[in-house]
Amino acid sequence: MTTSKISGFARRHRTMSVATVLAATMVLTGCSGGGGAEVGEESGPIRIAALYPTSGSLALLGEESWRGANIAAQRINEAGGINGREVELVQADVPDVNGATSEARRLLDGEGLELAIGTYSSSLALAASEVYARGGGTYAELGAISEEYNDRGYENVWRTNPSAGSFAEVQIEFISEFVAPELGIGLDEVEVLLVHEDSSYGSSVARSVETLAAEAGITNIEYAPYNAKSTDLSSTVLGMEQADPDVVIAVSYASDAILLARQMEENGVVVPAFIGTGGGHTLSSFGETLGAAADYVFNVDFTQYAVNPDATPGLEEFLTMYEEEYGEGPASGHSLANFMGANVVFDILEQTGGDTSAEAFGEAAAAYKAEEGTTATGWGVDFNDAGQNTLAAPYVMQWRDGTLETVYPELVATIEPQLATEGQ
């Protein structure tokens, strides 16, 4: 059962009453609070929970996401912190839903950390944010895309990155503006196969694509859900071959994305427009492992690194800091998205004076604005009433000669898109 906006509003004002009493007490004792600081520790660090899966099946992109947030914290601390206080990210490994729930409870109730960030995986984000929302804390999601995250009626959940609906919007726009004209057919003739892993991540994207495709006039859609932990996707590939679609929209994690592409190559299956949805199709390991088999695969995702630098100020600084810290380049754009999102959280905390309470953070977040083209991802920031950033949009990339080049929209593109053909 979720909390309605009305009950959330009532809870918020009950919390404000308690906060007012505490604030008055601290004034009388000459102390200030926020960030989990104890009495007399107003100059101590601003402690923020950071929940990411850094072990288990989601560890690859979970670790990559954590790295981005960690670099943002290092960056602001090197610049003097927030109001002279360092930011301390209290990292928690959340490899599964049970772990996300228990760690969120520990950090909120046990550690007293009122503000949390994370999480990469939609299932984990839903679980951890539920604990924070119901417990009176604040959860800022920097990477998970499930539509359900912002649809539960909570006032104290926020998201800086695009939602699944945004991914679907860009996919449909790209099919409408490039793929169909390039194939020389109308949208009512385009045949689409949705190949997706069957968790909340894949299912959410599939539902969004179905709705938006119908609105655009794309009605020839078939579905091929699968389990991301499968070790053999040959039946999925066989179904793809039989369907012979013009477009495949794929939603995959890391290992299943590689497995699907490899088995397509082994069976000689070529789709004119194979369009991934972030996840495994973004990873550098996808291109490295598959080599030429990755070429011409499109991917709609967070900002990647072969992108127009004029539209993404701060990206080059991020790359330098990443390589200095980890001795290698980023594995995907997940780190960049979390870097951008963490910086937004820190900017908001600048406005609260370091106060991490739900009331202070919520008021500052609602008023916070950033123009498009002013962040390292190229996104702007403008939160709607549900806490979703409405100025965050994914781009279309394409694997070409081992590099994930940005191809759409033109403002951020580095090269022009190209459909796959037999014999390439």
C-alpha positions as CSV (number, residue, x, y, z in Angstrom):
1,M,0.0,0.0,0.0
2,T,1.4,3.4,-1.0
3,T,1.1,6.7,0.8
4,S,-1.2,9.2,-0.9
5,K,-0.2,12.9,-1.5
6,I,-2.7,13.8,1.3
7,S,-1.3,11.5,3.9
8,G,2.3,12.4,2.8
9,F,1.4,16.1,3.3
10,A,0.0,15.4,6.8
11,R,3.1,13.3,7.7
12,R,5.3,16.0,6.5
13,H,3.7,18.6,8.7
14,R,3.8,16.3,11.7
15,T,7.5,15.9,11.1
16,M,7.9,19.7,10.8
17,S,6.3,20.1,14.3
18,V,8.9,17.7,15.8
19,A,11.7,19.4,13.8
20,T,10.6,22.8,15.1
21,V,10.9,21.6,18.7
22,L,14.3,20.1,18.0
23,A,15.4,23.3,16.3
24,A,14.3,25.4,19.2
25,T,16.2,23.1,21.6
26,M,19.4,23.4,19.5
27,V,19.1,27.2,19.5
28,L,18.9,27.1,23.3
29,T,22.0,25.0,23.5
30,G,23.9,27.0,20.9
31,C,23.9,24.1,18.4
32,S,22.7,23.5,14.9
33,G,21.7,20.2,13.2
34,G,21.3,18.6,9.8
35,G,23.3,15.8,8.1
36,G,23.1,13.5,11.0
37,A,25.4,15.7,13.1
38,E,25.4,15.3,16.9
39,V,25.1,18.2,19.3
40,G,28.2,20.3,19.0
41,E,29.2,18.8,15.6
42,E,27.7,21.4,13.3
43,S,31.0,21.6,11.6
44,G,31.2,17.8,11.1
45,P,30.6,16.1,7.7
46,I,27.2,16.0,6.0
47,R,26.5,12.3,5.9
48,I,24.5,10.9,3.0
49,A,23.5,7.3,2.5
50,A,24.6,5.9,-0.8
51,L,23.0,2.6,-1.8
52,Y,24.4,0.7,-4.8
53,P,24.8,-3.0,-5.8
54,T,28.5,-3.5,-5.7
55,S,28.3,-7.3,-5.4
56,G,26.1,-9.9,-7.1
57,S,24.7,-9.9,-10.6
58,L,24.1,-6.1,-10.7
59,A,27.6,-5.2,-9.5
60,L,29.1,-4.1,-12.8
61,L,26.9,-1.2,-13.4
62,G,26.2,-0.7,-9.7
63,E,29.9,-0.1,-9.1
64,E,30.1,2.1,-12.1
65,S,27.2,4.2,-10.8
66,W,28.8,4.5,-7.3
67,R,32.0,5.7,-8.9
68,G,30.2,8.7,-10.4
69,A,28.6,9.7,-7.1
70,N,31.9,9.2,-5.3
71,I,33.8,11.5,-7.8
72,A,31.2,14.2,-7.3
73,A,31.7,14.0,-3.5
74,Q,35.5,14.2,-3.9
75,R,35.0,17.2,-6.3
76,I,32.9,19.2,-3.9
77,N,35.1,18.4,-0.9
78,E,38.2,19.6,-2.8
79,A,36.3,22.8,-3.4
80,G,35.6,23.3,0.3
81,G,32.5,21.2,0.8
82,I,29.1,22.6,1.6
83,N,29.1,25.6,3.9
84,G,32.6,24.5,5.0
85,R,31.5,20.9,5.8
86,E,32.7,17.9,3.9
87,V,30.3,15.5,2.2
88,E,30.6,11.9,3.5
89,L,28.8,9.3,1.4
90,V,28.1,6.3,3.6
91,Q,28.2,3.5,1.1
92,A,26.0,0.4,1.4
93,D,26.1,-2.6,-0.9
94,V,22.5,-3.6,-1.9
95,P,22.8,-6.7,-4.2
96,D,19.1,-7.6,-4.0
97,V,15.7,-6.3,-2.9
98,N,16.0,-7.7,0.6
99,G,19.4,-6.1,0.9
100,A,18.1,-2.7,-0.3
101,T,15.3,-2.8,2.2
102,S,17.4,-3.9,5.2
103,E,20.2,-1.5,4.4
104,A,17.8,1.4,3.9
105,R,16.3,0.7,7.3
106,R,19.7,0.5,9.0
107,L,20.9,3.7,7.5
108,L,17.7,5.7,8.1
109,D,16.7,4.3,11.5
110,G,20.0,3.1,12.9
111,E,22.5,5.6,11.4
112,G,20.0,8.5,11.3
113,L,20.9,9.4,7.7
114,E,17.9,11.4,6.5
115,L,19.0,11.6,2.9
116,A,19.9,8.8,0.6
117,I,21.0,8.5,-3.0
118,G,21.4,5.5,-5.4
119,T,20.7,3.0,-6.9
120,Y,21.0,2.0,-10.6
121,S,18.5,-0.9,-10.5
122,S,14.8,-0.1,-10.6
123,S,13.9,-3.0,-8.3
124,L,16.4,-1.8,-5.7
125,A,15.4,1.8,-6.1
126,L,11.8,1.0,-5.4
127,A,12.6,-1.1,-2.3
128,A,15.1,1.4,-0.8
129,S,13.0,4.5,-1.5
130,E,9.9,2.9,-0.1
131,V,11.7,2.6,3.3
132,Y,12.9,6.2,3.1
133,A,9.6,7.6,2.0
134,R,7.6,5.9,4.7
135,G,10.2,6.6,7.3
136,G,10.2,10.4,6.7
137,G,13.5,10.6,5.0
138,T,14.4,11.7,1.4
139,Y,15.5,9.5,-1.4
140,A,17.2,10.9,-4.5
141,E,17.5,8.4,-7.4
142,L,20.3,9.1,-9.8
143,G,20.1,6.1,-12.2
144,A,17.0,3.8,-12.1
145,I,14.4,4.5,-14.7
146,S,11.2,2.6,-13.7
147,E,8.1,4.8,-14.1
148,E,6.7,3.3,-10.9
149,Y,9.3,5.1,-8.9
150,N,7.6,8.5,-9.2
151,D,4.1,7.1,-9.4
152,R,3.6,6.1,-5.8
153,G,2.4,9.5,-4.5
154,Y,5.4,10.2,-2.2
155,E,6.5,13.8,-1.8
156,N,10.0,13.0,-0.6
157,V,11.3,10.9,-3.5
158,W,13.2,12.7,-6.3
159,R,14.9,11.6,-9.5
160,T,17.5,13.5,-11.5
161,N,17.8,11.0,-14.5
162,P,15.3,10.2,-17.3
163,S,12.5,7.8,-16.7
164,A,11.6,4.8,-18.8
165,G,8.9,6.9,-20.5
166,S,11.7,9.2,-21.7
167,F,13.6,6.3,-23.2
168,A,10.5,5.2,-25.0
169,E,9.8,8.7,-26.3
170,V,13.2,9.0,-27.8
171,Q,13.0,5.5,-29.3
172,I,9.7,6.3,-31.0
173,E,11.0,9.7,-32.1
174,F,14.0,8.1,-33.7
175,I,12.0,5.4,-35.4
176,S,9.6,8.1,-36.7
177,E,12.2,10.7,-37.8
178,F,15.0,8.4,-39.1
179,V,14.3,4.6,-39.3
180,A,10.9,4.7,-41.1
181,P,12.0,7.3,-43.7
182,E,15.3,5.5,-44.2
183,L,13.4,2.2,-44.8
184,G,11.0,4.1,-47.1
185,I,7.9,2.9,-45.2
186,G,5.1,4.5,-43.2
187,L,4.9,4.2,-39.4
188,D,1.8,1.9,-39.8
189,E,4.0,-0.5,-41.8
190,V,7.0,-0.6,-39.4
191,E,7.2,-4.0,-37.6
192,V,8.6,-3.8,-34.1
193,L,9.7,-6.7,-31.8
194,L,10.1,-5.8,-28.1
195,V,12.8,-8.1,-26.7
196,H,13.1,-7.4,-23.0
197,E,14.2,-9.0,-19.7
198,D,11.2,-9.5,-17.6
199,S,11.9,-7.6,-14.3
200,S,10.4,-4.1,-13.5
201,Y,13.1,-2.5,-15.6
202,G,12.3,-4.3,-18.9
203,S,8.6,-4.5,-18.3
204,S,8.3,-0.8,-17.5
205,V,10.1,0.2,-20.7
206,A,7.9,-2.3,-22.7
207,R,4.7,-0.8,-21.4
208,S,5.9,2.8,-22.2
209,V,7.0,1.8,-25.7
210,E,3.6,0.1,-26.4
211,T,1.7,3.2,-25.3
212,L,3.8,5.8,-27.1
213,A,4.1,3.6,-30.3
214,A,0.3,3.4,-30.5
215,E,0.0,7.2,-30.2
216,A,2.6,7.6,-33.0
217,G,0.7,5.2,-35.3
218,I,3.1,2.2,-34.8
219,T,0.8,-0.8,-34.2
220,N,2.7,-3.8,-35.6
221,I,4.3,-4.8,-32.3
222,E,5.2,-8.2,-30.9
223,Y,6.8,-9.2,-27.6
224,A,9.6,-11.5,-26.5
225,P,10.2,-11.3,-22.8
226,Y,13.0,-13.4,-21.3
227,N,14.8,-14.0,-18.0
228,A,18.0,-12.0,-17.7
229,K,19.7,-14.9,-15.9
230,S,19.2,-17.2,-18.9
231,T,22.3,-18.9,-20.2
232,D,20.7,-19.7,-23.6
233,L,18.6,-17.2,-25.6
234,S,18.5,-19.2,-28.8
235,S,14.7,-19.6,-28.6
236,T,14.5,-15.8,-28.4
237,V,16.8,-15.4,-31.4
238,L,14.8,-18.0,-33.4
239,G,11.6,-16.0,-32.6
240,M,13.3,-12.9,-33.8
241,E,14.4,-14.6,-37.1
242,Q,10.8,-15.8,-37.7
243,A,9.3,-12.4,-36.9
244,D,11.7,-10.7,-39.3
245,P,11.1,-7.2,-37.8
246,D,12.2,-3.9,-39.1
247,V,13.1,-2.8,-35.5
248,V,14.0,-4.6,-32.4
249,I,13.8,-2.6,-29.2
250,A,15.8,-4.5,-26.6
251,V,16.0,-4.1,-22.8
252,S,18.9,-6.0,-21.3
253,Y,21.4,-6.1,-18.5
254,A,25.1,-6.8,-19.1
255,S,25.5,-10.6,-19.7
256,D,22.2,-11.1,-21.5
257,A,22.9,-8.2,-23.9
258,I,26.2,-9.9,-24.9
259,L,24.6,-13.3,-25.1
260,L,21.7,-12.1,-27.3
261,A,24.0,-10.3,-29.7
262,R,26.4,-13.3,-29.9
263,Q,23.6,-15.7,-30.6
264,M,22.2,-13.4,-33.3
265,E,25.5,-13.3,-35.0
266,E,25.9,-17.1,-34.8
267,N,22.5,-17.5,-36.4
268,G,23.0,-14.8,-39.0
269,V,20.1,-12.7,-37.7
270,V,20.4,-9.1,-38.9
271,V,17.8,-6.4,-37.9
272,P,17.9,-3.0,-39.8
273,A,17.4,-1.1,-36.5
274,F,18.4,-2.9,-33.3
275,I,17.8,-0.4,-30.5
276,G,19.0,-1.1,-27.0
277,T,17.7,0.6,-23.9
278,G,20.7,1.5,-21.8
279,G,21.8,-1.4,-19.6
280,G,24.2,-3.8,-21.2
281,H,24.2,-2.3,-24.6
282,T,26.0,0.8,-23.1
283,L,28.9,-1.0,-21.5
284,S,32.3,-0.7,-23.0
285,S,32.6,-4.5,-22.4
286,F,29.7,-5.0,-24.9
287,G,31.8,-3.5,-27.7
288,E,35.1,-5.1,-26.5
289,T,33.6,-8.6,-26.2
290,L,31.7,-8.6,-29.4
291,G,34.0,-6.7,-31.6
292,A,32.5,-6.2,-35.1
293,A,29.3,-8.0,-34.0
294,A,28.5,-4.9,-32.0
295,D,28.7,-2.5,-35.0
296,Y,25.4,-0.8,-36.0
297,V,23.7,-1.6,-32.8
298,F,21.8,1.5,-31.6
299,N,21.4,2.3,-27.9
300,V,19.1,4.9,-26.3
301,D,20.7,5.8,-23.0
302,F,22.1,8.3,-20.6
303,T,24.8,10.6,-22.1
304,Q,27.9,8.7,-23.2
305,Y,31.4,10.0,-23.9
306,A,31.5,10.3,-27.7
307,V,29.2,13.4,-27.6
308,N,29.4,17.0,-28.7
309,P,31.4,18.6,-25.8
310,D,29.8,22.0,-26.4
311,A,26.5,20.5,-25.1
312,T,28.0,18.8,-22.1
313,P,30.2,21.3,-20.0
314,G,32.1,19.5,-17.2
315,L,32.2,16.1,-19.0
316,E,36.0,16.4,-19.7
317,E,36.7,17.4,-16.1
318,F,34.7,14.3,-15.0
319,L,36.7,12.0,-17.3
320,T,40.0,13.4,-16.0
321,M,38.9,12.8,-12.3
322,Y,37.6,9.4,-13.1
323,E,40.9,8.3,-14.7
324,E,43.0,9.7,-11.9
325,E,40.9,8.0,-9.3
326,Y,40.4,4.6,-10.9
327,G,43.3,4.3,-13.4
328,E,40.9,3.6,-16.3
329,G,38.2,5.2,-18.3
330,P,34.5,4.8,-17.4
331,A,32.7,1.6,-18.4
332,S,29.5,3.3,-19.3
333,G,27.5,6.6,-18.9
334,H,26.0,5.4,-15.6
335,S,28.9,7.0,-13.8
336,L,28.4,10.3,-15.6
337,A,24.7,10.3,-14.8
338,N,25.3,9.7,-11.1
339,F,28.1,12.3,-11.1
340,M,25.6,14.8,-12.5
341,G,22.8,13.7,-10.2
342,A,25.0,13.9,-7.1
343,N,26.1,17.4,-8.0
344,V,22.4,18.4,-8.2
345,V,21.9,16.9,-4.8
346,F,24.9,18.9,-3.4
347,D,23.6,22.1,-5.1
348,I,20.3,21.6,-3.4
349,L,22.1,21.1,0.0
350,E,23.9,24.4,-0.6
351,Q,20.5,26.0,-0.6
352,T,19.5,24.3,2.6
353,G,22.8,25.2,4.4
354,G,23.6,21.5,4.6
355,D,20.2,20.6,6.2
356,T,19.3,17.1,5.0
357,S,15.8,17.0,6.5
358,A,12.9,16.1,4.1
359,E,11.3,19.5,4.7
360,A,14.4,21.5,3.9
361,F,15.5,19.4,1.0
362,G,12.0,19.2,-0.6
363,E,11.5,23.0,-0.5
364,A,14.9,23.6,-2.1
365,A,14.6,20.9,-4.7
366,A,11.2,22.2,-5.8
367,A,12.7,25.6,-6.4
368,Y,15.9,24.3,-8.0
369,K,16.4,24.9,-11.8
370,A,19.2,24.4,-14.3
371,E,19.1,25.1,-18.0
372,E,19.7,22.3,-20.6
373,G,23.3,22.3,-21.8
374,T,24.7,23.4,-18.4
375,T,25.5,20.1,-16.9
376,A,28.0,17.4,-17.7
377,T,25.3,15.2,-19.2
378,G,23.7,18.0,-21.1
379,W,20.5,17.7,-19.1
380,G,18.8,20.5,-17.4
381,V,16.9,20.3,-14.1
382,D,13.3,21.1,-13.4
383,F,11.4,18.7,-11.0
384,N,7.7,18.2,-11.4
385,D,5.2,17.6,-8.6
386,A,6.1,13.9,-8.5
387,G,9.8,14.7,-8.1
388,Q,10.8,13.7,-11.6
389,N,13.4,15.8,-13.5
390,T,11.5,16.9,-16.6
391,L,14.7,18.2,-18.4
392,A,16.6,14.9,-18.4
393,A,16.5,13.1,-21.8
394,P,18.4,10.1,-23.1
395,Y,20.2,10.3,-26.5
396,V,20.6,7.7,-29.3
397,M,24.0,6.2,-29.7
398,Q,25.4,3.6,-32.1
399,W,28.3,1.2,-31.9
400,R,30.7,2.0,-34.8
401,D,34.2,0.5,-34.9
402,G,34.4,-0.1,-31.2
403,T,33.1,3.3,-30.1
404,L,29.6,4.2,-28.9
405,E,29.0,7.4,-31.0
406,T,26.2,9.8,-30.3
407,V,23.9,10.0,-33.4
408,Y,20.7,11.7,-32.3
409,P,19.6,14.4,-31.7
410,E,21.7,16.4,-34.0
411,L,22.6,18.9,-31.3
412,V,24.7,16.3,-29.4
413,A,25.6,14.0,-32.3
414,T,29.2,13.2,-33.4
415,I,28.3,11.2,-36.5
416,E,25.2,10.4,-38.6
417,P,23.2,7.2,-37.8
418,Q,23.2,4.2,-40.2
419,L,21.0,1.1,-40.5
420,A,22.4,-2.4,-40.5
421,T,22.4,-4.4,-43.7
422,E,23.3,-8.0,-44.6
423,G,27.1,-8.4,-45.1
424,Q,28.2,-5.5,-43.0
